Amino acid sequence: MAASSFPESQQGTPPAADAEITVADAERQPLLDKRTRRFADDLDEWDSTQYDITKITSWRAFLMLKGCAWDNSLLWNSLGLGMLLVTAVTIATASLPNAVLIDPDKLARLGSFLNVFVGLLLGFFLSSSMNRWYGCVNAFLELLDAV
């Protein structure tokens, strides 16, 4: 038997074969964890072309939970953590010995400033989103013109 030019690993296979085995093992691993895979499976089952318009135009629309935003457990977790944070901040603020020294007018001015600032940021986001959408539509139309 001729000597191999590759150094052999502990199992007696060349390193290239070990790399191929490692890549093959990595390809067998699922890309999504169980929770994300379950959510993706739920989305695959729902088809937007198969809805009943009579349910949407009645009071039964408020009872439809399958496929809506409130069906997402991550949303409920975020909502619960947000409520917990708000409660903790409220208790911490109320328990301060000098809480009566906080000027409500300054807080009101801060609130109005934040409202304007968030509105400005939303305007920038909406503008960039519309520009991206317009660019995508134009690129799609150019693609159709090329055919």
N, C-alpha and C positions, 0 to 999 in steps of 0.2 A: 504494500500500500504506500502510495506517495504521501509525503508530508504536506499538509495544507499550509498555505501562506497566511491564513487567518489564525490569530490566537484563539484558542478554544476556551469557552466559558466553563463553568463548573459542571454543566449538564453534558458537555461534550459537543455543543453546537456552536458554530461560528457566531460572532456578535451580530452579523446581519440577520441571521435567523432569529436571534433573540429579539432584535428590534421589530422584525415582522410579527413575532408572537405578541409582543407588547402592543403593537398597533392593532392587531386583530382583537386582543382583549379589550382595548379601549373602544373599539368599534362595537363591541357587544354590549357595552354599558349603556343604559338608557340616558338620553340627554335631559329628560325632564324627570323631576322627582315625582313621587306618588301624588302629592297634592296638586301640582301643576298639571300632571297628566290627566287626573280626574276632571279638572276644570276644562282642559282642552277637549276631552271626550264629550263633555256636556255641550260644548260649543259645536262639535261636529254633528251631534244629534239634532240640533235646532236648525230649522230652515226658515228663512225670513219670507219665503213665498207661500208658506202654509200657515197663515194666521187667519183667524176668524174676525172679520171687521165688526161683527155685531157685538163681540165681547169688548172691543176697544171703545165703542161709542156708548157703552152703558156703564153703570156703576160697578159692574163686575171687573172693570179694568184695574180697580184698586186691589183686587184680590189675586191678580195674576202675578205670581212670583217666579215661575220658571223662566229663566233667560233674562231676568231683569237685573238691575244693579244690586238690589237688596238680596239677591240670591247668593252673592259672593261673600264667603266667610272672611276673606281678608278685609273687606270693607267694614264688616262688623267689628273686627279686631282693631282696626284703625279708629273707628268711632269710639269704642270703649276706652282705648288708650288716650284719646283726645279728651274725653270726659274726665278721666282720672287725672290728667294733667291740669285741666281747668279747676277741678275740685281742690287739688293740692295747692295751686297758686292762690285760690280764693281763701283757703284756710290760712295759708302763710301770710297773706296780706291782712286778713282780719285779726290775726294774732299779734301783729306788730304793736309794740307799745305806743308808737307815735303815728298810728294809722290816721288819726284825725288831722294830722298836720299836712297830709297830702292834699294839694290844691286840685279840686275837681275841674276848674277851668283849664288848667294846664293839660290835664288828661283829655279834656274835650278837644283842645287844639291839636294835641298829638293824634287823636283819633281822626279828626278831619284831614290832617296832613297825610296820614296813612291811607285814608280813602282816596285822596287825589293821587298819591304815589302808586297805589295798586291799580287804579284806573289807567294811569299812564303806562305802567308795565303791561297791562292787558291790551292796551291799544297797540303797543309795539309788537306783542305776540300775535295779535290778530293781523296786523299789517304784514309781518313776515310769513304767516301762514297763508295769507291770500296770495302773496308773491310766489311762494313755493307752489301753490295750487295752479296759479296762472302759468308758471313755467312748465309744470307737468302737462297741463292741457295743451300748451303750444307744442311741446316736444311730441306728444301723442299725435297731434294733428299733422306735424311735419313727417312723422313716421307713416301715417296713412297716406299723405301726399306722395311719399317716396315709392309706395307700392303701386 
